[in-house]
Amino acid sequence: MRGSLPPAEPFTFQPHPEARDIRRELPRHRGKHRQRQKMIHSLFLINCSGDIFLEKHWKSVVSQSVCDYFFEAQEKAIDVENVPPVISTPHHYLISIYRDKIFFVSVIQTEVPPLFVIEFLHRVADTFQDYFGECSETAIKDNVVIVYELLEEMLDNGFPLATESNILKELIKPPTILRSVVNSITGSSNVGDTLPTGQLSNIPWRRAGVKYTNNEAYFDVIEEIDAIIDKSGSTVFAEIQGVIDSCIKLSGMPDLSLSFMNPRLLDDVSFHPCIRFKRWESERVLSFIPPDGNFRLISYRVSSQNLVAIPVYVKHMISFKENSSSGRFDVTIGPKQNMGKTVEGVVMTVHMPKAVLNMNLTATQGSYTFDPVTKVLTWDVGKITPQKLPNLKGIVNLQSGAPKPEENPSLNIQFKIQQLAISGLKVNRLDMYGEKYKPFKGVKYITKAGKFQVRT
């Protein structure tokens, strides 16, 4: 059976469909000149308070003062997600991502494709998450030695080297309580003595000799809706960002084929290097030898607005009277196109105008809070039941003598729907070749709100 499928194609580090030719764009220098042209010179980890709690330099040390340009951009941004990912300074480029309340800020001295660097920074954050269970400031500080060992292996002379979790775990053992005690007594480290088995093969993402008592393959189809709804309820913009996260625990060297009911829905698909791209192009089937453990199989986008169903609607009436110190606030949230599934985890956040002093509201469901300093209203609705729609209404108190707010605030909605992929994407079947056992298979669907905004 194994011979009926084409062999796995060797892949290089492939960050994103829009950056496929990155390897060609990078300067192909050698020797001393290549050292001067390294891609990433330094990496700074910064918390929400603006403290640099970890820094890593490759070859030459870059002063922390370079981060002042980043702090200036951070002050100008209204929200942490609005900090520009690429900041140009007189002598450097700062390319950053924001993950789990941490800014990963890389320092670049030459022009490189930004997507390449951004993808690598996400790989670093994913590796920390995989090793320590969470990518937090506390976890990184508690495992600072392993963090430096990982960064040394993941980046060689400023260029990505080992970014696959399986290879890294053979090079550097993940921390455990027992291993930490042994290391402190013996003075040894977590660094392995042998070269990873997959490092020199054409399947570097999978280690050899994998064995499990229970063979399982789980796939999570997770979709986020980014949408802007105007005052009348019409859709101005709608897009679905989706991923398929996998947890594969299979013995041996299985060869998998995953097919979908409607694969033509997907746009801008980004693949894990294990996927045979030619098979996808010709048959729209995902054929691959999987890594061992957790990994992201694909990420995709559904951009056709006629294919994006909006699962909730919002009825709103927010008004401020001229020459008055009060206003009205009335918002109702209800389910729309949810295919019979329950909309849960609903949270509404509103940045009220600066003239608002406080709000006296009544919620028929859930609870609300208003911060008079930041002027942020948060309504935690919870689960929506169609029989009794949640409503929040009351009086808005304004500063006396203050002019009427020029525009009404926008409503930011968060929600989650279990066992539903809002795009309509469905997994058809999973076939396995090369091994004789029958694995347990499972698929889970989740839809949630990304940047979902309702204008009033």
Salt bridges, closest charged atoms under 4 A:
ASP21 OD1 - ARG24 NH2 2.39
GLU55 OE1 - HIS57 NE2 2.59
GLU119 OE2 - ARG123 NE 3.43
ASP126 OD1 - ARG99 NH2 2.65
ASP130 OD2 - LYS169 NZ 3.16
GLU137 OE2 - LYS141 NZ 2.88
GLU152 OE1 - LYS56 NZ 2.39
GLU164 OE2 - HIS272 NE2 3.37
GLU239 OE2 - ARG301 NH1 2.77
ASP245 OD1 - ARG296 NE 2.74
ASP255 OD2 - ARG2 NE 3.66
ASP255 OD2 - ARG276 NH2 2.91
ASP268 OD2 - ARG301 NH2 2.21
GLU283 OE2 - ARG279 NE 3.09
ASP292 OD2 - ARG207 NH2 2.93
ASP431 OD1 - ARG429 NH2 2.80
